[in-house]
Amino acid sequence: MKPLIAIILSLNLTILNLSASIRDIQYENIPEVKSIEPLLDDLFKYEVTYKNWIEKWEFDIPKKDVIRKLKNLHKELESRLKKDSKNMDTILLKGLVEHFLYNLDETEFNKKAISSFENAYKIDQRDIRPHWFLGKHLIKSAKIIEGMNHLISIKKGAPYKDLPANFWEDYAEGASISSMPSNALIALDYAKEILGKPSKLESLVGETWRKVLVSSDEQTRIIRDELWLINSNLDNSIDFTSRTLGIQVSSVPENWQIGGSDYANNGAYINFKLPPELGINKIKVYSNINIIAKVGTKEESFDQFVNKITDRYEEKKPIKFNVPYENYIAFQVNVPDIYKEQGGAIFQYIAFEREQPKHPGTTLEKPIDLNSKPGTNYFRPVNRYTRLSNKIYYFISIDTCKAVSKNSLKMFDEFLRKKMIIE
């Protein structure tokens, strides 16, 4: 199996020159390091030949000679680990050498590299390098989602200033190949701040995604198919993401029916019809979850927006949800005259307003495998709208009936807590 290299066609960007490298090893910690200095000198000298998988060999040194040098170093590192099996830097360097050999089509070293980095993580879970190196290796071996999740775990576990600039460069490249443009851009911003100057990737990755991300305008009509990005998961569930509205609904089961509108007149909606449940007299009953998003204007305050939808209901009981949205309002409404044969209608809703976040799009993105395969892959970036810069009002509701409310209201609560993200 060949390692992965990906080329962004339209902008001539070659990526996956991930930079977690031999410079991140603390060589003074390796036992008897002086006796392998000639091998280490070669490691640095020929780095360009093995750092990435290359389809056509065009170096002066024969490929077999580079492989032989790396295998000699690998043998020396293995002998040291027999004496000190928990030496972190020896294990990590051994894993990197295995990774490099895999880049040179020595495919049996793929699993060995994974094992080395996993063993290193068991020794010291505070050290970011095992996750980092493993993530890099998995991405290059076409396991993009799994590899990127390792880098994401590092990002979540430490303040960005505590991580090295070349980690953020790796993160930006991994985010690019896994279709996370906003994450790629913020990683380059972090690298720039740490370096005190733009990263070497700024003119490649940065310019690529800034051309792809298109500013949204609240007056522009956006058709539904462009408003929502749809991604299928391995379990056949579906993710719906609207970067324009700052909304993501993830892991929607395939038996939910989906409807929605274009973005027009400063707003849009999406509807989820839940699978039928048996109500009174074994009649099939359908419940619906609805999301309405509307740009806030001077002519319509948040309270006016909510009241326009709910004024028809006289008795509204305040309720609470365990959600991360500040200053929300939530009510339950019982309407006995609707769905009488099923015990009456029950409506629950939650509403809140959100300003544009500091880094729009980053919380909505998760790694996607672009059907990449080992070897050279070609992708063409697709333009995407960014979030509207305005304040947005959100109204999320469920309409159900008493006969099936125990389960449907539970599903609504889980929808708010686990499936829906609003940035």
C-alpha positions in Angstrom: 0.0 0.0 0.0 1.4 3.4 -1.0 1.4 6.4 1.3 -1.0 9.2 0.4 -0.2 12.4 -1.5 -2.9 14.8 -2.4 -3.0 17.6 -4.9 -5.5 20.4 -5.0 -6.0 20.7 -8.7 -7.4 24.2 -9.3 -4.8 26.0 -7.2 -1.8 23.8 -7.8 -1.3 23.0 -4.1 0.5 19.9 -3.2 -0.1 19.0 0.4 0.8 16.3 3.0 4.4 17.5 3.5 3.5 17.2 7.2 6.3 18.5 9.3 6.4 16.5 12.5 10.0 15.4 12.1 13.4 14.2 13.2 13.9 17.7 14.7 11.3 17.0 17.3 13.4 14.2 18.9 15.6 15.0 21.9 18.6 13.0 20.8 20.5 13.5 24.1 18.0 11.2 25.7 18.8 8.3 23.4 21.3 5.8 25.1 24.8 5.7 23.4 23.7 8.3 20.9 27.3 9.1 19.9 27.9 5.6 18.5 25.1 6.2 16.0 26.0 9.7 15.0 27.0 8.7 11.4 23.6 7.1 10.9 21.9 10.2 12.3 24.0 12.4 10.0 22.7 10.4 7.1 19.2 10.7 8.5 19.4 14.5 8.2 21.4 14.5 5.0 18.8 12.5 3.0 15.7 13.8 4.7 14.3 15.1 1.4 14.3 11.6 -0.1 12.1 9.9 2.5 10.1 12.6 4.1 7.2 12.1 1.6 6.2 9.3 -0.7 7.5 10.1 -4.2 6.0 8.6 -7.3 9.1 9.0 -9.5 12.6 8.7 -7.9 14.8 11.5 -9.1 17.6 11.7 -6.5 21.3 11.1 -7.1 21.4 8.4 -4.3 19.7 5.2 -5.3 16.5 4.4 -3.4 17.8 1.1 -2.2 20.7 2.9 -0.5 18.4 5.2 1.4 16.3 2.2 2.5 19.5 0.4 3.7 20.7 3.4 5.7 17.3 3.7 7.4 17.1 0.0 8.2 20.6 0.1 9.7 19.5 2.9 12.0 16.3 1.0 12.8 18.3 -2.0 13.8 20.4 0.1 16.2 17.4 1.7 17.8 15.8 -1.7 18.3 18.9 -3.0 20.1 18.8 0.0 22.5 15.2 -0.6 23.3 16.0 -4.1 24.4 18.0 -2.5 27.2 15.7 0.4 27.9 12.2 -0.4 26.5 10.6 2.7 27.8 12.9 5.4 26.4 10.4 7.8 24.8 12.8 9.4 22.3 14.2 6.1 21.1 10.7 4.7 20.6 9.6 7.9 18.8 12.6 8.0 16.5 12.2 4.3 15.8 8.5 5.0 14.8 9.6 7.9 12.6 12.2 5.7 10.8 9.4 3.1 10.3 7.2 5.9 8.9 10.0 6.9 6.5 10.5 3.4 5.4 6.8 3.1 4.7 7.1 6.3 2.6 9.8 4.4 0.6 7.3 1.6 -0.2 8.5 -0.8 2.5 4.9 -1.5 3.4 5.6 -3.9 6.3 6.7 -0.9 8.3 3.2 0.6 8.3 1.9 -1.4 11.3 5.2 -1.2 13.0 5.1 2.6 13.0 1.6 2.6 14.4 2.7 0.2 17.2 5.7 2.3 18.1 3.7 5.5 18.4 0.9 3.8 20.4 3.6 2.3 22.8 5.1 5.8 23.2 1.7 7.2 24.2 1.3 4.5 26.9 4.6 5.7 28.5 3.7 9.4 28.9 0.3 10.6 28.0 1.3 14.2 28.6 3.8 14.2 25.7 2.0 15.4 22.6 4.4 13.8 20.2 3.0 10.2 20.1 -0.4 11.5 19.1 1.1 14.0 16.7 3.4 11.5 15.0 0.7 8.8 14.8 -1.8 11.3 13.4 0.7 12.3 10.7 1.4 8.7 9.9 -2.3 7.7 9.6 -3.1 10.7 7.4 -0.3 9.8 5.1 -1.5 6.2 5.0 -5.0 7.3 3.8 -6.6 6.9 7.2 -7.5 10.6 7.1 -10.4 10.8 9.7 -8.6 8.6 12.3 -5.3 10.6 11.8 -6.9 14.0 12.0 -8.8 13.0 15.1 -5.4 12.5 16.8 -4.4 16.1 15.9 -7.7 17.4 17.1 -7.3 15.7 20.4 -4.0 17.6 20.9 -5.7 20.9 19.8 -8.4 20.4 22.4 -6.0 19.4 25.2 -3.7 22.4 25.3 -3.7 26.2 24.9 -2.6 27.0 21.3 0.4 29.0 22.4 1.8 25.9 24.2 2.0 24.0 21.0 4.9 24.4 18.5 4.4 26.2 15.2 5.2 23.1 13.2 2.4 21.3 14.9 0.0 24.0 13.7 1.5 23.7 10.2 0.8 19.9 10.3 -2.7 20.7 11.6 -3.3 23.1 8.8 -2.3 20.6 6.2 -4.3 17.8 7.8 -7.3 20.1 8.0 -6.9 20.9 4.3 -7.0 17.3 3.1 -9.9 16.4 5.5 -12.0 19.3 4.2 -11.8 21.6 7.3 -10.9 25.0 5.7 -11.7 27.2 8.7 -9.6 25.0 11.0 -6.8 25.2 8.5 -6.9 29.0 8.5 -7.0 29.3 12.3 -4.0 26.9 12.6 -2.0 29.1 10.2 -3.0 32.2 12.3 -1.6 30.4 15.4 1.6 29.4 13.6 2.0 33.0 12.4 1.6 34.3 16.0 4.1 31.8 17.4 6.7 32.3 14.6 6.3 36.1 14.5 5.9 35.9 10.7 3.6 34.1 8.3 4.2 30.3 8.0 5.7 29.0 4.8 2.3 27.4 4.2 0.5 30.7 4.2 0.9 31.3 0.5 -0.2 27.8 -0.3 -2.8 26.5 2.2 -3.9 30.0 3.4 -4.5 31.5 0.0 -6.2 28.3 -1.2 -8.9 28.4 1.4 -9.4 32.1 1.4 -10.3 31.9 -2.3 -12.7 29.0 -1.6 -14.6 30.5 1.4 -17.1 33.0 0.0 -18.6 35.7 2.1 -22.3 35.5 2.7 -24.5 38.5 2.3 -27.9 38.7 4.2 -29.6 40.1 1.1 -28.4 37.3 -1.2 -30.7 34.4 -2.0 -29.0 31.0 -1.5 -30.7 27.9 -2.8 -31.2 25.0 -0.4 -28.6 22.8 -2.0 -25.9 25.4 -1.6 -27.1 26.5 1.9 -26.6 23.0 3.3 -23.5 20.8 3.0 -24.5 17.1 3.3 -22.0 14.4 4.4 -22.8 10.7 4.8 -21.2 8.8 7.7 -20.1 5.2 7.9 -23.2 4.2 9.8 -25.4 5.7 7.0 -26.4 8.6 9.2 -26.1 12.1 7.6 -24.6 15.4 8.8 -26.3 18.7 7.7 -24.1 21.8 7.9 -25.0 25.4 7.0 -21.9 27.5 7.3 -24.1 30.5 6.3 -26.3 30.1 9.3 -23.8 28.6 11.7 -25.7 25.4 12.2 -24.8 21.8 12.1 -27.1 18.8 12.8 -25.0 15.6 12.9 -25.8 11.9 12.8 -29.3 12.2 11.5 -30.7 8.7 11.0 -31.5 7.7 7.5 -35.1 7.0 8.4 -35.7 10.7 9.3 -37.4 12.7 6.5 -35.8 16.1 5.8 -37.3 19.2 4.4 -36.1 22.8 4.2 -36.1 26.1 2.4 -33.7 28.4 0.5 -32.2 31.3 2.4 -34.4 34.2 1.4 -35.9 37.3 3.1 -33.2 37.1 5.8 -34.0 33.6 6.9 -34.4 29.9 6.3 -35.7 26.8 8.0 -35.0 23.0 8.1 -37.4 20.4 9.2 -36.9 16.8 10.5 -39.8 14.4 10.4 -39.2 11.7 12.9 -40.1 8.0 12.3 -43.7 7.2 13.1 -44.7 5.9 16.6 -47.9 4.0 17.4 -50.3 6.2 19.3 -53.8 5.6 20.6 -55.6 2.8 18.7 -52.3 1.9 17.1 -52.5 4.9 14.8 -49.1 6.1 13.3 -48.1 9.4 14.8 -45.4 11.6 13.4 -43.5 14.3 15.4 -41.5 17.1 13.8 -38.4 19.0 14.8 -38.0 22.4 13.2 -35.1 24.9 13.1 -35.8 28.5 12.0 -32.9 30.9 11.6 -33.3 34.6 10.8 -30.9 37.5 10.6 -31.6 40.1 13.3 -32.6 43.5 12.1 -33.3 47.0 13.5 -36.9 46.5 12.4 -37.4 43.3 14.3 -35.9 42.6 17.8 -35.3 39.1 19.1 -38.4 39.3 21.3 -40.5 40.4 18.4 -39.2 37.5 16.3 -40.2 35.0 19.0 -43.5 36.6 19.8 -44.5 36.5 16.1 -44.2 32.7 16.3 -45.7 32.0 19.7 -48.2 34.8 20.4 -51.1 32.5 19.3 -50.4 30.3 22.4 -51.9 31.8 25.6 -50.5 29.3 28.2 -46.8 28.8 28.0 -44.9 26.9 30.7 -41.2 27.8 31.1 -38.9 24.8 30.8 -35.1 24.3 30.9 -32.7 22.4 28.7 -29.1 21.4 29.4 -27.6 23.3 26.5 -24.6 25.6 26.1 -26.6 28.6 24.8 -26.7 31.7 27.0 -29.9 33.7 27.7 -32.2 31.3 25.9 -35.9 31.2 26.5 -37.8 27.9 26.4 -41.4 26.9 26.9 -43.8 24.0 26.6 -47.3 24.6 25.2 -50.2 22.1 25.6 -53.0 22.5 23.1 -55.8 19.9 23.8 -57.9 20.9 20.8 -55.1 19.8 18.3 -54.5 16.1 17.8 -57.5 15.4 20.1 -57.6 11.7 19.2 -54.0 11.4 20.4 -54.4 13.2 23.7 -53.8 16.7 22.4 -50.8 18.5 21.0 -47.6 19.3 22.8 -45.1 21.9 21.6 -41.7 22.6 23.1 -39.4 25.3 21.8 -36.1 27.0 22.7 -35.0 30.3 21.2 -31.8 32.4 21.4 -29.7 34.9 19.5 -26.0 34.6 18.5 -23.4 37.0 17.3 -20.9 35.9 14.7 -18.2 33.9 16.5 -14.5 35.0 16.5 -13.6 32.0 14.3 -16.7 31.1 12.3 -16.9 27.6 10.9 -14.3 26.0 13.1 -16.8 24.3 15.5 -18.9 23.0 12.6 -16.1 21.2 10.8 -15.1 17.6 11.4 -12.7 15.6 9.3 -14.1 14.0 6.1 -12.4 11.3 4.0 -12.5 12.6 0.5 -12.5 9.0 -0.9 -8.7 9.1 -0.9 -6.7 6.0 -1.7 -3.0 5.2 -1.3 -0.9 6.9 -4.0 -1.6 10.2 -5.7 -5.0 11.7 -5.3 -6.5 14.8 -6.9 -9.2 17.0 -5.4 -10.8 20.3 -6.6 -11.9 22.6 -3.8 -15.6 23.6 -3.8 -16.5 27.2 -2.9 -18.3 27.5 0.4 -20.2 30.3 2.0 -19.0 31.7 5.3 -21.3 32.6 8.2 -23.3 35.7 7.9 -21.6 38.5 9.9 -24.9 39.6 11.4 -26.6 38.5 14.7 -28.8 35.6 14.0 -32.0 34.6 15.8 -32.7 30.8 16.3 -36.0 29.1 17.1 -35.9 25.3 17.5 -39.1 23.4 18.2 -40.8 20.1 18.3 -44.5 19.4 17.7 -45.8 16.1 18.9 -48.8 14.8 20.8 -49.4 13.4 24.3 -49.8 9.8 23.2 -46.1 9.6 22.1 -44.6 12.5 24.0 -42.5 10.4 26.4 -40.2 9.2 23.6 -40.5 12.2 21.2 -39.6 14.8 23.9 -36.7 12.6 24.9 -35.5 12.6 21.3 -35.9 16.4 21.2 -33.8 16.8 24.3 -31.1 14.5 22.8 -31.3 16.4 19.5 -30.5 19.7 21.3 -27.7 18.2 23.5 -26.0 15.8 21.1 -27.0 16.4 17.4 -27.3 20.2 17.0 -24.4 22.6 17.1 -25.0 26.4 16.7 -21.8 28.4 16.7 
